[in-house]
Each structure stands twice: as C-alpha cells, then as structure tokens.
Amino acid sequence: MRVFKPTVLLFSLLISFSSTSQTDEEVIKNIYTQSLTNGKSYEWLDYLSNQIGGRLSGSLNAEKAVAYTKEELDKLGLDKVWLQPVMVPKWVRGAKEFAFIESEPGKTTNVNICALGGSVATPALGLKANVVEVKNFEELEALGEEKIEGKIVFYNRPMQADLIHTFEAYGGCVNQRYSGALEAAKYGAVGVIVRSMNLRMDDLPHTGSMTYGDLPNDKRIPSAAISTNDAQLLSTMLQLDDTVKFYFKQTCKQLRDVQSYNVIGEITGSEFPKEYMIVGGHLDSWDLGDGSHDDGAGVVQSMDVLRLLKESGIKPKRSIRVVLFMNEENGLRGGKKYAEVAKQKGENHVFALESDSGGFTPRGFSFDCNDASFNQVLSWQPLFKPYLIHYFEKGGSGADVGPLKTDTNVLAGLRPDSQRYFDHHHASNDTFDAVNKRELELGAATMTALVYLFDKYGINPISNKKTIKD
C-alpha cells in the first residue's frame, strides 16, 4: 500500500485548487508572461526562415518545412500529431527575370521585375513590344483590340494610400495582378506588367498569384510585377513618349501537381472531445524572401498556442488543433482539403482562428460569426485592454479557415498593425530580420488568450446547449 505524507497531499490539493480557481484575468496574465519570458515562436521562426527559407508549394523547402514543424510538434507532447496528404501545384520561377525600358534603339534603362506566380515564360529570347498603360479593366475595354493587340499592357493602379486599413487598399487593386493577363489576352496583348502591391516607393517587385482561367495554353501571355519606383518611371516615360518599348525575359514554368501535407497537432478535449477548435497559418510562402511575415509568423504563433496552453496548466474542454496549411499562396489546396476531410468525418468545428497578416504588434481580431457570438466576444474586451488589444470587429477571418464556415460556428483572424505589412508582402525583404521578437510573442499570447476564452465559455449561449459529449 502506498502511503502519502500529509504535507505532500496538502500541497497537491493546493496546486489543484489554485489552477481551477484562477480568474480569467490571472490566466490570461500568465499566458502573456509565459509567451514573453519563455516563448518558442521566435526560435521556431529563426529556423524556418534562416535554415529552410522560402517555401513555395511543391518545392524541396516546403518538404523540409513539413518535416521540421511535425518534429517540433512531436516534442510538445500533444495527444496526436499527423500529416494530412494534399496534392499541390508546382510552379518554378527559373532564372532571375530581366527587363528594361527602351526609349530609342540602343538606349535602355534596366528595371526591377519578377514573374507572377503561375505565369508562363516569355519566348526564349525574351519579349519586346510597345506599351499601353491602363488603371483598370474598364480602361482596357475602352481601348479595345485595335489599340491593344500586339502590345504589352501595363497595369498601373496603386494601392490607395489614404485608407487606414491597408488590406482594404490591397483588395482595391489586387484584381489587376490576379486577372490582368486573362483580361488583356482577350484583346490580343502579348504580355502584362503589373505595378507591385506596395504602399511605399521602392525597387522591390512583389510577386503573387495570377490566373488564366479557362484560357487555352496557346493563348496565355507572360505576366510580371514591376517595382513601384520603376512603375512610376515607366509611366512618366510613356507620358513623354508613348512609343517607348518594354523588354522582359522570364523562364518560369508550371509542372505537374505533387503531393504535400498539412501538418496537424491536437490536444484532445477533456469534456467535449468531438467539438474542435483550430488555430493555424499557412506553411507555404513565396520564394523571393524567406516568408517570415507571410506566413512563417502565423505558423509559429499557432504552434505556440498549444504549447502555451500546456505550459499554463490549461486543460481544454474541447479538442484544440493547430493546423499548418499547405498551398495558401497559389491554390488554397490545404485549406480546402482540411475542410473536405472534416466534412467527410462529420467533425464539428465550433471555432477557427487564423494568423496570416504578419508578425507585427497585435491589435485585435476580426470575427465571422452570428450576433450572439460577437456580443459574447465584446464582453471579453476588458480582459484584453491591459495588453492594448482593442480591435474587435465583424469581418473576414482567413483564407484557409474560410471553407469551415457554418451558420453557427465562429471564424476569427488575428489583426496585427498592418501599416508596414505590404512593404514586405510577397517581396524579397520578407525576411527574418523584419520580424520583432516581442511583437511576435505578443501575437502568440493574444491568440492563446482568445482560444482559452472560447474553449471555456463555448461559442455562444445557444451553442452551449448543443455540446457533443463522447
């Protein structure tokens, strides 16, 4: 028979009592303390960015990132860690792109471009043609085939600088990047150059996904982004002389789809194991930089949420998963596959939180949910006030968690300060040195605090009556 000493038994009871009697304020304070003094997110990001680097879907680096993050999740002692297979596109950039503006034969000015993700290559010797500048598809249509055929279309609509919400400014002009080649090809254009999605003037071209829709392969035209400084230069030169020509060469190509994986880890719920809450970011990135802000930050923050819950002694009622999605950047295959499998298994996802807006100082969250759940969220605002988290608004959540949306669940997106985000987004300066350790750790703590509250109280008073027990 095992005999417990009274002092040991009393100490155990006190520990058990203190962990269950803490107020929400105390629990959340402990979460922030753990993240800021004992965080892992910055260390993980260092390795992901500096030892692996850019993680384009289908690449060797993407494979390395899958192996690394799974290994790190295994070390956390979670209840389950596994890989979820998903077929992803494999697009390769090839040799560095080259471009110049020709003002007259033999007189050229080199400019900075990069191929857009999914673009076809130029002819082997490059492509040179006169240029037509437009701001939008309406101007393109007004010019028509007569003025566009055989020319390069130059889309030069900048992000709207007076919008405080920079994602709104991005949304206001990104269609020229995504659909620009598809639209220009209808009028006989031979190529497309797009002003980079960037709020500042610099020499860095920003890549990003584009589409040809159902356009036949022989009708597809090469598409590239040009830096904001060089877009301004090209526009000025066209105003002075509309006969200037543009030359560019790129060797990118689309290969067959390859198998990759979503990386998933789970803490199984103690009371409602069949109610799932997920937190995640996308593991893939573009290839120009190392993808630290987009979306290495979201990946490591999401991983640290589960670690912080364990370190803080929180035993979730519901099953909480971290999901590191593959292929958000040029296909969204990982998010769609996760939702497809969840539906096949009949899994009830009550809450999903995504971090895909960079590793800057957290400001709050946007929520895609019903009024009852949002009112509950608003009642938690005082808990976040000491950490200067004030932004709680209805709005979008994240591209990868979007397919999980139902009429009753809650989807959320972490909203960091976004004023500098598009300086780095999809560009060669999206690198580890641009991420601040403390800001990254504050984001991880903020996400953990929200997960803790939703797990403790459920998604709204109505849903609390419908919890599913094992």
Secondary structure as UniProt FT lines:
FT   HELIX           6..21
FT   HELIX           24..38
FT   HELIX           41..46
FT   HELIX           47..52
FT   TURN            57..58
FT   HELIX           60..75
FT   TURN            76..77
FT   STRAND          80..92
FT   STRAND          98..104
FT   TURN            105..106
FT   STRAND          107..111
FT   STRAND          113..115
FT   TURN            124..125
FT   STRAND          127..134
FT   HELIX           137..148
FT   TURN            149..150
FT   STRAND          152..155
FT   TURN            161..162
FT   HELIX           166..171
FT   TURN            172..174
FT   HELIX           175..185
FT   TURN            186..188
FT   STRAND          191..195
FT   TURN            213..214
FT   HELIX           217..219
FT   STRAND          223..226
FT   HELIX           228..240
FT   TURN            242..243
FT   STRAND          245..249
FT   STRAND          253..267
FT   STRAND          272..282
FT   HELIX           292..296
FT   HELIX           297..311
FT   TURN            312..313
FT   STRAND          318..325
FT   TURN            328..331
FT   HELIX           333..345
FT   STRAND          348..354
FT   STRAND          362..368
FT   HELIX           371..379
FT   HELIX           381..384
FT   HELIX           385..387
FT   STRAND          391..394
FT   TURN            399..401
FT   HELIX           402..404
FT   STRAND          410..416
FT   TURN            419..420
FT   HELIX           421..424
FT   TURN            425..426
FT   TURN            428..429
FT   HELIX           432..434
FT   HELIX           437..457
FT   HELIX           461..464
FT   TURN            465..466
//
